[in-house]
Structure formats: structure tokens, C-alpha cells
Amino acid sequence: MRVGTVREIKNHEYRVGLTPESACELVAHGHEVWVETGAGLGIGASDRDYEAQGATIKADAATIFDSCEMVVKVKEPQPAERARLREGQVLYTYLHLAPDPEQTADLVKSGVTAIAYETVTGPGGALPLLKPMSQVAGRMSIQAGATALEKAHGGRGVLLGGVPGVMPGKVVVIGGGVVGFNAAQMAVGLGADVTILDRSPDALERLGIHFESRAKTRFSSKANLADSVADADLVIGAVLIPGAAAPKLVSRPMLSTMKPGAVLVDVAIDQGGCFETSHATTHDNPTFVVDGIVHYCVANMPGAVARTSTYALNNVTLPHALAIADKGWQQALRDDPHLAEGLNVHAGKVTYEAVAADLGYDYVPVGQVLG
Ligand SMILES: NC(=O)c1ccc[n+]([C@@H]2O[C@H](COP(=O)([O-])OP(=O)(O)OC[C@H]3O[C@@H](n4cnc5c(N)ncnc54)[C@H](O)[C@@H]3O)[C@@H](O)[C@H]2O)c1
């Protein structure tokens, strides 16, 4: 199969669909890999790096969209890219169609076979192609919070690890899932005083067994949350209620109970945020202050560490890309029901139930498409 990847054109997107190492694996499986010139520059991979792995560099994205049987990307296709998609072609990328009627209409019109990273499942209902970005965001939340705690950034001037003879900073992580676990790991590693709140007994037990005495766990009741937040130097918002907007767990009046210059990092901002006073920010201007409390609310945190994020993403997307290229998409989806969950649009039909329901399309089950 001829597989292509292009330079991402969404604002401030530096990741790339295929690393040179992923290109190497596809080539080793007998496939042709076409890469738009400069596609890897955002992660420090030059055209030569791709060529060294057997890929062919092409001068523009149009050539790749027009000639490749599968295009592997990171972000949803932008309007100029969507105009080039066609029937018989596979698009494999993050799509997030439910809140995006324009993109969905364009994909339906194009006839493309669109497989969305975010709906590919794993055992136990996990979303393995989303997980690495939560790992990245969780780990980043502590370094973002630590920076914001510095005086020059508006914070209260606390070093999370303390020094001998001075108490460490207090980190409170609300939500002990993938983001929260990774945040807690980083905070513990820095020597901070860490408390993780969750409402799930299973999550609390898992965290307790993992961290033992290195982090405290606490049930996320209203009273416990208020008490923990009031005492914190840094609060990480990492809750998720699948399919729903994030609950507003820290209200504006609660800010007045906090220490001036304390920091809130709202990782859940992509689901609306779990602090009442949050609004989405960008890497250009990541923080703002409300009632003396510094807020960091960047909606695409992994974009700042494009290289790490790209490699983490490729680790989980490549096996499916290889299966699709080796077997053709129909057989790959027949052989792997988790990958089949990723099919969102095919030949003008919406094949993902939630997208069809939200946007008013007829739903065609994947099984019907695969015959
Ligand atoms: N800003 C970014 O760049 C970025 C990047 C990746 C993920 N995210 C977001 O981070 C959030 C967390 O993602 P995740 O992968 O860790 O989800 P997850 O499902 O792994 O974990 C969420 C946790 O929140 C807990 N929770 C639910 N309600 C709670 C409450 N009231 N109090 C305390 N805990 C509660 C759940 O029990 C669960 O353990 C999501 O909104 C996700 O979209 C943001």
C-alpha cells in the first residue's frame, strides 16, 4: 500500500502522523511511504531522516492526498485537506467529529474511509489511542504548575520539592485516572507532598497500592475537596466523566479559601474544565489570575512537547497502521473489533453511532459496511 503523511497545518500543531521509525516499519512490511517535505521538522526529524528509513519525500501535501491509499495524520483534516479526500482512501487520525458538523459533512461528502484514533477501543472499554496524550498532559501538568508557582509567573514562590529544612509544596490532584496518576508520579518524584482525590473506590485502591506512603489518597467528597484545595500550593484538575462536561468541583468562592499565589492547572479544560473560573488558554499565553489564584488552562498541552507526544502516539497508532496497510482496511477491521470501533465514516455513511445521533445522520453499523 502507498501510505502518506503530511505536515500538520492546524495552528500550533507540531506533531506528525508518522515518525521516521514508523516509516521504517511500514517500508519493512513492503509498503511505500510518502512524506511531505518538512512534515517532521516540528519533532526534529528532517527529510533526510525519513529518506534514510526508505520513505520518499514529496514537495506538497496535494500530491500525497491525491496519490496515497492511506493518509496518516494527527489532527482532524482542515478544510483545504478535506477538499482532497476521496472515496477508496483511508484517513487515519484524530477526528473528534461529534462537536464538528462541518468536518463531518465534508468527510461524508468526500466518500473517504475515516478511522478516528479517539474511538479505537482496547480491552475493558479503554481508549488506548487517547491514553498517551493523557499521560503526557498529566506529567506536563506538574512542570507547568511548578513554573506557575514561581514569583515571576505570579505564583506564591514555592519550590515543590522544598529543600532540607524547608517543607515541600502541597500538590492536590483531583481525579486519579490516567492524567492524575501521571501527575502524581511526577509530583512524588519531585519530593512534593501529594494528595490524590477520586470518587472511585477502585481508583483509590489502585493508587494506594501503587504509591503506598509516597502519596495520600482521599475520597472526593465536597468537604474533603474543599479542605484539600484550601491547603494546596498546586491543584491539578484531572477528572473525567465519560461523555459529559467536566463537573465544576472548585467554585469561585473556594478561591478565597486558598493561599494567595496558589496555582490551579485545569487539565480537564478540554471537557469544559473542572474549576468554575477556568477558561481555555493557549501555549502563547497559558495563565491568568482570578482572585489572586493563578490558572493554567491550556487545552492542548501535549502540543508543547511535540516530539515526546508524537513518539508516544506512534507507539499506539503504528500497529493498527501496519494492520491496515498489510491486510487492507476491511480485513484489518474484521480481524480486530477494537480497531473496527474506530471507523467513523465510510463511503458517505456515518458508521459511529454517537456521531450519527449527535449530528442527525442515519447510522450504518460497521458490521453492515464490512459485510
Ligand atoms: N488539556 C489537555 O491537553 C488534555 C490532554 C489529555 C487529556 N485531557 C483531559 O484530562 C481529563 C482526564 O483524562 P484521563 O485520561 O485522566 O481520564 P480518566 O478517565 O483516566 O480519569 C478520570 C478520573 O476522574 C475521576 N473522577 C470523576 N469524577 C470525579 C470527582 N467528582 N472527583 C474526583 N475524581 C473524579 C474518575 O473516577 C477517574 O478516575 C479529561 O477531561 C481529558 O480529556 C486534557
PDBQT file of the ligand as one rigid body, heavy atoms in Angstrom, charges set to zero:
ROOT
HETATM    1  N1  LIG A 401      -5.623  19.682  28.398  1.00  0.00    +0.000 N 
HETATM    2  C1  LIG A 401      -5.069  18.697  27.693  1.00  0.00    +0.000 C 
HETATM    3  O1  LIG A 401      -4.176  18.920  26.870  1.00  0.00    +0.000 OA
HETATM    4  C2  LIG A 401      -5.506  17.291  27.923  1.00  0.00    +0.000 A 
HETATM    5  C3  LIG A 401      -4.753  16.222  27.414  1.00  0.00    +0.000 A 
HETATM    6  C4  LIG A 401      -5.171  14.910  27.698  1.00  0.00    +0.000 A 
HETATM    7  C5  LIG A 401      -6.329  14.692  28.449  1.00  0.00    +0.000 A 
HETATM    8  N2  LIG A 401      -7.057  15.764  28.902  1.00  0.00    +0.000 N 
HETATM    9  C6  LIG A 401      -8.273  15.631  29.726  1.00  0.00    +0.000 C 
HETATM   10  O2  LIG A 401      -7.948  15.277  31.062  1.00  0.00    +0.000 OA
HETATM   11  C7  LIG A 401      -9.120  14.738  31.677  1.00  0.00    +0.000 C 
HETATM   12  C8  LIG A 401      -8.760  13.465  32.432  1.00  0.00    +0.000 C 
HETATM   13  O3  LIG A 401      -8.423  12.451  31.482  1.00  0.00    +0.000 OA
HETATM   14  P1  LIG A 401      -7.990  10.985  31.939  1.00  0.00    +0.000 P 
HETATM   15  O4  LIG A 401      -7.487  10.312  30.725  1.00  0.00    +0.000 OA
HETATM   16  O5  LIG A 401      -7.162  11.035  33.145  1.00  0.00    +0.000 OA
HETATM   17  O6  LIG A 401      -9.408  10.358  32.345  1.00  0.00    +0.000 OA
HETATM   18  P2  LIG A 401      -9.630   9.048  33.226  1.00  0.00    +0.000 P 
HETATM   19  O7  LIG A 401     -10.994   8.534  32.880  1.00  0.00    +0.000 OA
HETATM   20  O8  LIG A 401      -8.473   8.133  33.109  1.00  0.00    +0.000 OA
HETATM   21  O9  LIG A 401      -9.651   9.595  34.742  1.00  0.00    +0.000 OA
HETATM   22  C9  LIG A 401     -10.639  10.440  35.234  1.00  0.00    +0.000 C 
HETATM   23  C10 LIG A 401     -10.778  10.183  36.735  1.00  0.00    +0.000 C 
HETATM   24  O10 LIG A 401     -11.647  11.187  37.268  1.00  0.00    +0.000 OA
HETATM   25  C11 LIG A 401     -12.337  10.566  38.340  1.00  0.00    +0.000 C 
HETATM   26  N3  LIG A 401     -13.473  11.395  38.762  1.00  0.00    +0.000 N 
HETATM   27  C12 LIG A 401     -14.684  11.521  38.180  1.00  0.00    +0.000 A 
HETATM   28  N4  LIG A 401     -15.447  12.377  38.917  1.00  0.00    +0.000 NA
HETATM   29  C13 LIG A 401     -14.674  12.788  39.965  1.00  0.00    +0.000 A 
HETATM   30  C14 LIG A 401     -14.876  13.656  41.071  1.00  0.00    +0.000 A 
HETATM   31  N5  LIG A 401     -16.043  14.291  41.251  1.00  0.00    +0.000 N 
HETATM   32  N6  LIG A 401     -13.854  13.836  41.938  1.00  0.00    +0.000 NA
HETATM   33  C15 LIG A 401     -12.676  13.211  41.771  1.00  0.00    +0.000 A 
HETATM   34  N7  LIG A 401     -12.432  12.359  40.751  1.00  0.00    +0.000 NA
HETATM   35  C16 LIG A 401     -13.428  12.153  39.869  1.00  0.00    +0.000 A 
HETATM   36  C17 LIG A 401     -12.682   9.202  37.777  1.00  0.00    +0.000 C 
HETATM   37  O11 LIG A 401     -13.065   8.287  38.795  1.00  0.00    +0.000 OA
HETATM   38  C18 LIG A 401     -11.395   8.826  37.076  1.00  0.00    +0.000 C 
HETATM   39  O12 LIG A 401     -10.533   8.088  37.940  1.00  0.00    +0.000 OA
HETATM   40  C19 LIG A 401     -10.110  14.528  30.528  1.00  0.00    +0.000 C 
HETATM   41  O13 LIG A 401     -11.030  15.600  30.504  1.00  0.00    +0.000 OA
HETATM   42  C20 LIG A 401      -9.240  14.558  29.300  1.00  0.00    +0.000 C 
HETATM   43  O14 LIG A 401      -9.958  14.910  28.129  1.00  0.00    +0.000 OA
HETATM   44  C21 LIG A 401      -6.656  17.045  28.635  1.00  0.00    +0.000 A 
ENDROOT
TORSDOF 0
